[in-house]
């Protein structure tokens, strides 16, 4: 585990010493390029998605006042809460599955904290220089150059944070309307609040807290170990190959090049020098400031920066790559790793079941809701011809983006019942609601007691239909 921050005694009391700022060194490599690609893709989706239109409407809009969610061509109402529940379960089991399989991939490549922190670090490097220059600048007294560089950095951070907050609110308020109101400073109170709140959160988390969020605030770092086993792919330092570490003279062969016996032991005894030259570049590039050579630590976000750093050093000294690499604990101990294992199978089957259920439910749902309410003032009434009548109110909700024509009939339990409506066709506007008064009557001799009946509301211009049960009451 990583070293604990030492206690500092102040005025007779114990206080934790503030954590020093981490200056991650810039590194190039295949994993860093993957992270950069992930940043561009994810931020591109976040910032561009609200501006895309679909069928004349914002492609992704969570319209809370109207209680409607629009995602591409689909619209979701409060009655579709089950889909949100399924989506959250899919996200949870996907996290379990990929963590058990390949560790903290989410943290290293897709977590919003990681993605926005990468952008803020890039802005900081552009304004203040590389790791060495940043450290020198922070240690130097305040000068005109330092004020200008710090001001430029925080100004760019603030602009980017405000843009982020504005975009976030644009998922809940039509972003084009929001842009017009922002240009004239006529935003509503809640729009101002959430824009500034999310901007401040982005500025603080990505600009100042950074790795502190991953270490101390994120619950995932605390329970991820429950999903790890000896076959989980993690970033690991090959102790057998790297130790003992230290500087070396040119021409010393790599541990991998030394002759071994049949049992794996070195032919000339343990080597006096491992492949690790103790350059500490793997520590300098780590965004959370840990030393991967100390073993598996919960602060590691599996970003792969140390892998790229160590591989670059191995290339320079002519040694094989992989001293620090993605590996399993079993593979490091020369045991056979097992990709397919019980927890992977269980998580995978549950995840596939949830995804299949969600997909089927979304694409086979009927955008029609029907509620039938009986007249609460009287169970029944006697008509002028002596027959018995029951009154109902139908609430027909058309969740489709186009208007539809509907009709009502009794489908079960009412061969001797007659349904009366004021209109033969009920027109319900796109995403509209219609309330229709309906009367059902029966001859006096056939309306004794109560019975269950089933109403059917069906569209005349499509195959949408819904059935709803109710009761018909008559004299006892």
C-alpha positions as CSV (number, residue, x, y, z in Angstrom):
1,X,0.0,0.0,0.0
2,X,1.1,3.6,-0.5
3,X,2.7,5.6,2.3
4,X,0.4,7.4,4.7
5,X,0.6,11.2,5.0
6,X,2.4,11.8,8.3
7,X,0.7,13.5,11.2
8,X,1.8,16.9,12.1
9,X,1.6,18.2,15.7
10,X,0.3,21.7,15.9
11,X,-0.5,23.4,19.3
12,X,-0.7,20.1,21.0
13,X,-3.2,18.6,18.6
14,X,-2.8,16.1,15.8
15,X,-3.7,17.4,12.3
16,X,-3.2,15.8,8.9
17,X,-0.6,17.6,6.8
18,X,-2.1,18.9,3.6
19,X,-1.3,16.7,0.6
20,X,1.4,18.1,-1.6
21,X,0.4,19.0,-5.2
22,X,1.1,16.3,-7.8
23,X,2.8,17.4,-11.0
24,X,2.2,14.5,-13.4
25,X,4.9,14.3,-16.1
26,X,3.9,14.3,-19.7
27,X,4.4,11.0,-21.4
28,X,3.7,9.5,-24.8
29,X,2.7,5.9,-25.5
30,X,0.0,3.6,-26.7
31,X,-2.1,3.9,-23.5
32,X,-1.7,7.7,-23.3
33,X,-2.9,7.8,-26.9
34,X,-5.9,5.7,-26.0
35,X,-6.7,8.0,-23.1
36,X,-6.5,11.0,-25.4
37,X,-8.8,9.4,-27.9
38,X,-11.3,8.6,-25.1
39,X,-11.1,12.2,-24.0
40,X,-11.9,13.5,-27.5
41,X,-14.7,11.0,-28.0
42,X,-16.4,11.4,-24.7
43,X,-16.1,15.2,-24.5
44,X,-17.2,15.4,-28.2
45,X,-20.4,13.5,-27.3
46,X,-21.0,15.6,-24.2
47,X,-20.5,19.0,-25.9
48,X,-22.1,18.2,-29.3
49,X,-25.0,16.0,-28.4
50,X,-27.3,18.8,-27.1
51,X,-26.9,20.7,-30.4
52,X,-28.0,17.8,-32.6
53,X,-31.6,17.6,-33.7
54,X,-33.8,14.6,-34.3
55,X,-37.2,14.9,-36.1
56,X,-37.1,18.7,-35.5
57,X,-36.4,18.3,-31.7
58,X,-33.2,18.3,-29.7
59,X,-31.8,14.8,-30.0
60,X,-31.2,14.4,-26.2
61,X,-33.3,16.5,-23.9
62,X,-34.4,15.7,-20.3
63,X,-37.5,18.0,-20.1
64,X,-38.1,17.9,-16.3
65,X,-41.0,20.5,-16.3
66,X,-42.9,18.5,-18.9
67,X,-41.8,15.3,-17.3
68,X,-40.6,13.9,-20.6
69,X,-37.2,12.5,-21.7
70,X,-36.2,12.6,-25.4
71,X,-33.3,10.3,-26.5
72,X,-32.8,10.3,-30.2
73,X,-36.1,9.1,-31.7
74,X,-37.5,7.8,-28.4
75,X,-39.5,9.6,-25.8
76,X,-39.9,8.5,-22.2
77,X,-42.6,9.5,-19.7
78,X,-42.8,9.1,-15.9
79,X,-44.6,5.8,-16.5
80,X,-41.5,4.5,-18.2
81,X,-39.5,4.6,-15.0
82,X,-38.8,0.9,-15.3
83,X,-36.5,1.7,-18.2
84,X,-34.4,4.0,-16.0
85,X,-34.2,1.2,-13.4
86,X,-33.0,-1.3,-16.0
87,X,-30.5,1.2,-17.3
88,X,-29.0,1.8,-13.9
89,X,-28.8,-2.0,-13.3
90,X,-27.0,-2.4,-16.7
91,X,-24.5,0.3,-15.7
92,X,-23.9,-1.4,-12.3
93,X,-23.3,-4.9,-13.7
94,X,-21.2,-3.6,-16.6
95,X,-19.0,-2.0,-13.9
96,X,-18.8,-5.2,-12.0
97,X,-18.1,-7.3,-15.1
98,X,-15.3,-5.1,-16.5
99,X,-13.8,-4.5,-13.1
100,X,-13.6,-8.3,-12.5
101,X,-12.2,-8.8,-16.0
102,X,-9.8,-5.9,-16.4
103,X,-9.6,-3.8,-13.2
104,X,-10.3,-0.1,-13.1
105,X,-10.8,0.6,-16.9
106,X,-13.6,2.9,-16.1
107,X,-11.5,5.1,-13.8
108,X,-8.5,5.3,-16.1
109,X,-10.3,6.0,-19.4
110,X,-14.0,7.0,-19.0
111,X,-14.7,8.5,-15.6
112,X,-15.7,12.2,-15.9
113,X,-13.2,13.1,-13.2
114,X,-10.4,11.6,-15.2
115,X,-11.6,13.0,-18.5
116,X,-12.0,16.6,-17.3
117,X,-8.8,16.4,-15.2
118,X,-6.9,15.5,-18.4
119,X,-8.2,18.7,-20.1
120,X,-7.3,20.9,-17.1
121,X,-3.8,19.4,-16.9
122,X,-3.3,20.0,-20.6
123,X,-4.4,23.7,-20.2
124,X,-2.0,24.0,-17.2
125,X,0.9,22.6,-19.2
126,X,0.1,25.0,-22.1
127,X,0.1,28.0,-19.7
128,X,2.9,27.1,-17.2
129,X,5.1,24.6,-19.1
130,X,6.1,21.0,-18.3
131,X,6.5,19.4,-14.9
132,X,9.8,21.0,-14.1
133,X,8.7,24.5,-15.1
134,X,5.5,24.2,-13.1
135,X,7.4,23.2,-10.0
136,X,9.9,26.0,-10.4
137,X,7.1,28.5,-11.1
138,X,5.1,27.5,-7.9
139,X,8.3,27.7,-5.8
140,X,9.3,31.1,-7.2
141,X,8.1,34.4,-5.7
142,X,5.3,36.3,-7.3
143,X,6.5,38.2,-10.3
144,X,4.8,39.7,-13.4
145,X,5.4,36.5,-15.4
146,X,4.0,34.3,-12.6
147,X,0.9,36.5,-12.3
148,X,0.3,36.4,-16.0
149,X,0.7,32.7,-16.3
150,X,-1.5,31.9,-13.3
151,X,-4.1,34.3,-14.5
152,X,-4.1,32.9,-18.0
153,X,-4.5,29.3,-16.6
154,X,-7.3,30.2,-14.3
155,X,-9.1,32.3,-17.0
156,X,-9.0,29.4,-19.4
157,X,-10.1,27.0,-16.7
158,X,-13.0,29.2,-15.8
159,X,-14.1,29.6,-19.5
160,X,-14.0,25.8,-20.0
161,X,-15.8,25.2,-16.7
162,X,-18.6,27.7,-17.7
163,X,-18.9,26.1,-21.1
164,X,-19.2,22.7,-19.3
165,X,-21.9,24.1,-16.9
166,X,-23.8,25.7,-19.8
167,X,-23.7,22.4,-21.7
168,X,-24.9,20.4,-18.7
169,X,-27.9,22.6,-18.3
170,X,-28.5,22.4,-22.1
171,X,-29.4,18.7,-21.5
172,X,-32.4,19.9,-19.4
173,X,-33.4,23.1,-21.1
174,X,-33.4,23.4,-24.9
175,X,-29.8,24.5,-25.5
176,X,-30.6,26.9,-28.4
177,X,-33.1,28.7,-26.2
178,X,-30.6,28.6,-23.4
179,X,-27.9,30.2,-25.6
180,X,-30.3,33.0,-26.6
181,X,-31.1,33.7,-23.0
182,X,-27.5,33.5,-21.9
183,X,-26.5,36.0,-24.6
184,X,-29.0,38.5,-23.2
185,X,-28.3,37.6,-19.6
186,X,-32.0,36.6,-19.2
187,X,-31.6,33.1,-17.8
188,X,-34.0,32.0,-15.1
189,X,-32.9,31.5,-11.6
190,X,-32.5,27.8,-11.7
191,X,-30.6,27.9,-15.0
192,X,-28.2,30.4,-13.5
193,X,-27.8,28.3,-10.3
194,X,-27.1,25.0,-12.1
195,X,-24.8,26.5,-14.7
196,X,-22.7,28.2,-12.0
197,X,-22.9,25.2,-9.7
198,X,-21.7,22.7,-12.3
199,X,-19.1,25.2,-13.5
200,X,-17.7,25.6,-9.9
201,X,-17.8,21.8,-9.4
202,X,-15.8,21.2,-12.6
203,X,-13.3,23.9,-11.8
204,X,-12.8,22.6,-8.3
205,X,-12.7,18.9,-9.0
206,X,-10.6,19.0,-12.2
207,X,-8.5,22.0,-11.3
208,X,-7.7,21.6,-7.6
209,X,-8.9,18.4,-6.0
210,X,-8.0,16.0,-8.9
211,X,-6.5,12.9,-7.4
212,X,-8.0,13.7,-4.0
213,X,-11.5,12.9,-5.5
214,X,-10.2,9.4,-6.6
215,X,-8.4,8.7,-3.3
216,X,-10.8,10.0,-0.7
217,X,-14.2,10.9,-2.2
218,X,-15.0,8.2,-4.8
219,X,-16.6,5.2,-3.2
220,X,-15.6,3.0,-6.1
221,X,-12.0,3.0,-4.9
222,X,-13.1,1.5,-1.6
223,X,-15.2,-1.4,-2.8
224,X,-13.4,-2.3,-6.1
225,X,-11.3,-4.8,-4.2
226,X,-14.4,-7.0,-3.7
227,X,-14.5,-7.6,-7.4
228,X,-10.8,-8.4,-7.9
229,X,-9.3,-11.8,-7.8
230,X,-5.9,-13.3,-8.8
231,X,-7.0,-13.4,-12.5
232,X,-8.1,-9.8,-12.7
233,X,-6.1,-7.8,-15.2
234,X,-4.3,-5.0,-13.3
235,X,-1.3,-2.8,-13.8
236,X,1.6,-4.5,-12.0
237,X,5.3,-4.2,-11.5
238,X,7.3,-7.4,-12.2
239,X,9.2,-7.7,-8.9
240,X,11.0,-10.9,-10.0
241,X,12.4,-9.1,-13.0
242,X,12.9,-5.6,-11.6
243,X,14.6,-6.3,-8.2
244,X,17.1,-5.4,-7.0
245,X,16.7,-2.0,-8.6
246,X,19.5,0.5,-9.1
247,X,21.7,2.2,-11.7
248,X,23.8,0.1,-14.0
249,X,26.7,0.3,-16.4
250,X,26.2,0.0,-20.1
251,X,26.2,-3.6,-21.5
252,X,24.7,-5.3,-18.4
253,X,22.2,-7.9,-19.8
254,X,18.5,-7.9,-18.9
255,X,17.3,-10.4,-16.4
256,X,15.3,-11.9,-19.2
257,X,18.5,-12.7,-21.1
258,X,20.2,-14.6,-18.2
259,X,20.3,-18.4,-18.5
260,X,17.9,-20.3,-16.3
261,X,17.6,-23.9,-15.1
262,X,14.7,-26.2,-15.8
263,X,12.9,-25.1,-12.6
264,X,13.1,-21.4,-13.5
265,X,16.0,-20.5,-11.2
266,X,18.9,-18.5,-12.5
267,X,21.9,-20.7,-13.6
268,X,24.4,-18.4,-11.8
269,X,22.3,-17.7,-8.7
270,X,20.1,-14.7,-8.2
271,X,21.2,-11.7,-10.3
272,X,22.8,-8.9,-8.6
273,X,20.9,-6.3,-10.7
274,X,17.3,-6.2,-11.8
275,X,16.0,-4.4,-14.8
276,X,14.6,-1.5,-12.9
277,X,17.1,1.4,-13.0
278,X,15.2,3.3,-10.3
279,X,14.6,6.3,-12.6
280,X,11.2,7.0,-10.8
281,X,9.7,8.1,-14.1
282,X,6.8,5.7,-13.4
283,X,6.1,7.7,-10.2
284,X,6.5,11.1,-11.9
285,X,3.9,10.3,-14.6
286,X,1.3,8.9,-12.2
287,X,-1.7,11.2,-11.8
288,X,-2.4,10.0,-8.3
289,X,1.2,10.1,-7.2
290,X,1.7,6.5,-6.2
291,X,4.7,4.2,-6.8
292,X,3.4,1.2,-8.7
293,X,6.5,-0.7,-7.5
294,X,5.0,-0.9,-4.0
295,X,2.4,-3.3,-5.3
296,X,-1.4,-3.1,-5.9
297,X,-2.9,0.0,-4.3
298,X,-6.5,1.3,-4.3
299,X,-5.3,4.7,-5.5
300,X,-4.2,3.2,-8.8
301,X,-6.8,4.2,-11.5
302,X,-5.3,1.9,-14.2
303,X,-4.6,4.7,-16.6
304,X,-1.4,3.0,-18.0
305,X,0.8,6.1,-17.7
306,X,3.4,4.1,-15.8
307,X,3.4,1.4,-18.4
308,X,4.1,3.9,-21.2
309,X,6.8,5.5,-19.0
310,X,8.6,2.3,-18.2
311,X,8.4,1.0,-21.7
312,X,10.0,4.2,-23.0
313,X,12.9,3.7,-20.5
314,X,13.3,0.0,-21.5
315,X,13.5,1.1,-25.1
316,X,16.2,3.5,-24.4
317,X,18.4,1.1,-22.5
318,X,17.7,-1.8,-25.0
319,X,15.7,-4.0,-22.6
320,X,12.4,-5.8,-23.4
321,X,9.2,-4.0,-22.5
322,X,6.8,-5.2,-19.8
323,X,8.6,-4.5,-16.6
324,X,5.5,-2.6,-15.7
325,X,2.5,-4.0,-17.6
326,X,-1.1,-5.1,-17.5
327,X,-1.0,-8.5,-15.9
328,X,-2.7,-10.8,-13.5
329,X,-1.3,-11.9,-10.1
330,X,-1.3,-15.5,-11.3
331,X,0.6,-14.6,-14.5
332,X,3.3,-12.8,-12.4
333,X,3.7,-16.0,-10.4
334,X,4.0,-18.1,-13.6
335,X,0.6,-19.7,-12.9
336,X,-2.0,-20.2,-15.6
337,X,-4.4,-17.3,-15.8
338,X,-8.1,-18.0,-16.2
339,X,-10.1,-15.5,-18.2
340,X,-13.3,-17.5,-18.0
341,X,-14.2,-18.0,-14.4
342,X,-17.4,-18.2,-12.3
343,X,-17.8,-14.5,-11.5
344,X,-17.1,-13.5,-15.1
345,X,-19.8,-15.9,-16.3
346,X,-22.3,-14.8,-13.7
347,X,-21.8,-11.1,-14.3
348,X,-21.8,-11.6,-18.1
349,X,-25.0,-13.6,-18.1
350,X,-26.8,-11.1,-15.9
351,X,-25.5,-8.2,-18.0
352,X,-26.6,-9.9,-21.3
353,X,-30.0,-10.6,-19.8
354,X,-30.5,-7.0,-18.7
355,X,-29.3,-5.6,-22.0
356,X,-31.6,-8.0,-23.9
357,X,-34.6,-7.2,-21.7
358,X,-34.0,-3.5,-22.0
359,X,-33.6,-3.6,-25.8
360,X,-36.7,-5.7,-26.2
361,X,-38.8,-3.6,-23.8
362,X,-37.8,-0.3,-25.5
363,X,-38.4,-1.3,-29.1
364,X,-41.6,-3.2,-28.4
365,X,-43.3,-0.8,-26.1
366,X,-46.6,0.7,-27.1
367,X,-46.6,4.5,-27.0
368,X,-50.2,4.4,-25.7
369,X,-51.4,4.7,-22.1
370,X,-55.0,4.2,-21.0
371,X,-56.6,4.8,-17.6
372,X,-60.3,4.2,-16.9
373,X,-62.0,6.0,-14.0
374,X,-65.5,5.2,-12.9
375,X,-67.9,7.9,-11.9
376,X,-67.4,8.3,-8.2
377,X,-70.7,10.0,-7.6
378,X,-72.9,6.9,-8.2
379,X,-72.3,3.2,-8.8
380,X,-75.0,3.3,-11.5
381,X,-78.0,5.3,-12.6
382,X,-81.4,4.3,-14.1
383,X,-82.1,5.6,-17.6
384,X,-85.4,6.9,-18.8
385,X,-86.1,3.6,-20.6
386,X,-85.5,1.7,-17.3
387,X,-82.1,0.5,-18.3
388,X,-79.0,0.7,-16.1
389,X,-76.1,3.0,-17.0
390,X,-72.5,3.3,-15.7
391,X,-70.4,6.3,-16.5
392,X,-66.6,6.2,-17.1
393,X,-63.9,8.7,-17.9
394,X,-61.1,7.5,-20.2
395,X,-57.7,9.2,-20.0
396,X,-55.8,8.4,-23.3
397,X,-52.1,9.3,-23.4
398,X,-50.4,9.3,-26.8
399,X,-46.7,9.2,-26.2
400,X,-45.9,9.1,-29.9
401,X,-44.5,12.1,-31.8
402,X,-47.4,12.1,-34.2
403,X,-51.2,12.4,-33.7
404,X,-53.3,9.3,-33.8
405,X,-57.0,8.4,-34.1
406,X,-58.5,6.0,-31.5
407,X,-61.7,4.1,-30.9
408,X,-63.1,2.4,-27.8
409,X,-64.9,-0.9,-27.5
410,X,-65.8,-3.6,-25.0
411,X,-63.7,-6.6,-25.7
412,X,-64.7,-9.0,-22.8
413,X,-67.6,-9.5,-20.4
414,X,-70.0,-7.3,-22.2
415,X,-71.9,-9.0,-25.0
416,X,-75.2,-7.6,-23.6
417,X,-73.7,-4.2,-22.9
418,X,-73.8,-1.1,-25.1
419,X,-71.0,1.5,-25.2
420,X,-71.9,5.1,-26.0
421,X,-69.4,7.9,-26.8
422,X,-69.9,11.4,-28.1
423,X,-67.6,10.8,-31.1
424,X,-66.7,7.7,-33.1
425,X,-63.1,8.7,-33.4
426,X,-61.0,10.2,-30.7
427,X,-58.1,12.3,-32.0
428,X,-55.2,12.6,-29.6
429,X,-52.4,15.1,-30.5
430,X,-48.8,14.1,-30.6
431,X,-47.6,13.6,-27.0
432,X,-51.0,14.7,-26.0
433,X,-53.7,13.6,-23.5
434,X,-57.4,13.3,-24.2
435,X,-60.2,12.8,-21.6
436,X,-63.2,11.1,-23.0
437,X,-66.6,10.5,-21.2
438,X,-68.1,7.1,-21.9
439,X,-71.4,5.5,-20.9
440,X,-72.1,1.8,-20.8
441,X,-75.7,0.7,-20.6
442,X,-77.6,-2.6,-20.2
443,X,-81.2,-3.7,-20.1
444,X,-82.7,-3.8,-16.5
445,X,-83.1,-7.6,-16.5
446,X,-79.4,-8.1,-17.4
447,X,-77.8,-5.6,-15.1
448,X,-78.1,-7.3,-11.8
449,X,-75.1,-7.2,-9.4
450,X,-71.6,-6.5,-10.7
451,X,-69.4,-7.9,-13.3
452,X,-65.9,-7.4,-14.7
453,X,-65.5,-5.9,-18.1
454,X,-62.5,-5.2,-20.3
455,X,-62.3,-2.1,-22.5
456,X,-60.0,-1.9,-25.5
457,X,-58.6,1.3,-26.9
458,X,-57.1,0.8,-30.4
459,X,-55.6,3.2,-33.0
460,X,-57.4,3.4,-36.3
461,X,-54.3,4.4,-38.2
462,X,-51.7,2.0,-36.6
463,X,-51.5,-1.3,-34.6
464,X,-51.4,0.4,-31.2
465,X,-53.8,-0.9,-28.7
466,X,-54.3,-1.1,-24.9
467,X,-56.8,-3.0,-22.7
468,X,-58.0,-1.9,-19.3
469,X,-60.2,-3.8,-16.9
470,X,-63.1,-2.2,-14.9
471,X,-66.4,-3.1,-13.4
472,X,-70.1,-2.7,-14.4
473,X,-72.6,-2.3,-11.5
474,X,-76.3,-2.8,-11.4
475,X,-79.0,-3.2,-8.8
476,X,-78.5,-6.1,-6.3
